Amino acid sequence: MKLHEIRDNEGANRTKKRVARGPGSGKGKTAGRGIKGQKSRSGVALNGYEGGQMPLYRRLPKRGFTAPNAKKFAVVNLGQLQSFIDAGKLDAKADVTEDALVASGVVRRKLDGIRLLGKGELKAKLNIAVTGASTSAVEAVEKAGGKVTLPAKTEAAE
């Protein structure tokens, strides 16, 4: 095989449909948009409009609840931590804090805090200080000989 013999697979590239380019193209004059009306013009936004019939999104009942003050956590799995330690981006000897996780690139930003989850396997002995952690993650870290430090829960003043 030579360089000039290389071709794309059959059907890999389709030619662009050129509308409104004369009657010979088969898509001339109205360019496949029919005749007149709002949809034949540019700038149409009719998504969800059902011609005066009550639209589907209004026929269905509302469900659920979204808490306006819900906290958004950055998530870190144990497997991620181990891979960053193996790659030398995270120091296993030093305490693993939220700032260290951001600096090493494990998470992009802290958001409302960092939550540790138990997916993956952790072999290194780590002292981790984060906002939250699942019980499986805490058990896995302690099994590896490390420790997870969480902020003390404060009772809400009544």
N, C-alpha and C positions, 0 to 999 in steps of 0.2 A: 504494500500500500504506500502511495506517495501522498505528499501534502496536498496536491491539487485534486486528489481523488476523494478526499474526505467530504462527506455529505451528511446532513441531518437525517434522522430516521424519517421514514415515510409518514407524513401526517403530523410531524412535530411542529411545523410552522404553517400557520394559515395566513393567507393574504387578507389584509384589512378590507372590510366591505366599504366601498366608496359610494356613498349615497349622494343623490342630487347631482349627478354628473352626466345628465343627458338621457334620452329615451333608450339608447342602445344598451345601457347598463342594466336595465330591468328595475332600477331603483331611482329613476329620474323624477322630474316634476315634483311630486309631493314627498319624495324620499321615504316611502313606506309608512307615512304618518296618516294616511287617509285624507279626508277633505275637511277643512275648516274646524272650528271648535277649539276649546282650550288646550286639548292634548296635542294639537298639531302645531301649537306655538311653543316658543322656548320659555323656560322658567316655570314649568308646571310642577306643583308639589301637591299631589292628590293622594298621598299614602294614607290609608285608613279611611278615606272617604268612600261611602257606599251609596252615592246617588240619593241622599236624603234619608235612606233607611238608617235606623239606629246602628252605628258602627259596632263591630264586635267588641272593641275594648270598652265600650260603655254598656254593652249587654251583659258582660260577665261581672260577677260580684267582686268587690274589693276583698283582698285577703291579706292577713298578716299584719305585721307592725314593724316599722323601722325606727329604732331608738335614735333620737336626734343627737344624743350625747354619747353614743357608743364609741369606745376607744378602738383605734386601729393600731395593731401591733405588727412590727416587722418579725417575720418568722425565721427561725434558724433550726435546722435539724442536726442531730448528732453526727450523722454521716458527713454533712457539709463541714462541720468543725474538724473532723478527722482528716478529710481530704485537704483542707487548708493547712493543717499541721504537717501532713505528709509532704505537701508542696513547699513547706518552709515559709509560708506567708503569715502564719500565726505561731507565736512563741508559746510552747506548752509549759515552760518553766514559770513564766510570769502569769499573774492573775488575768483571766479573760473577762474584761469589762465590756460594757456596751460601746464605749469609745474605741476600745481595741478592735472590736468586731467591725466597726465602721471604717477605721483606719486600714485594716487589712483587706477590706473589700468583701467580707462575708455578706454584709447587708449594705445597701446603699445609704439608707438614712434610718434614724431611730424611730420616727413617727411618735407614737405615744409610749413607746418602750419596745423592748425586744423580748419575744417569748420563745423559750426553748422547747422543742418537741423531740420525741424519742425515736424518730425514723432513722434507720441506719445504725452502724455499730461504732462505738467509741472505745479505742484501746488506750489512749493517752490519759494520764492522771491530771485532771484539770480542776482549778478552783474558778468557778464561773459565778459572776455577779450580774444577774439580769432582772428585768421587771417581773417576768412570769415564767413558769415552767410546768410542763405536764408531769404527772406522777411517774409515768414510765420513763421520762427523761431524767428525773431526779434519781430514780432507782438505778438507771444505767450508769450515770456518772458516779454514784456512790459505789457501785459494783466495780468500776474501773479504778477505784481508790481516790476519787476526787470529791469535791464538795460544791453544792449549788447554794448560793446566797441570794435570797429574795428580800425585797424591802418589807419591813414590818407592816402588817395590816393595821390601819388605824380604824377604830370604831367611829362611826358617824355620830356626831353630836346630835342629841335629840332635844 
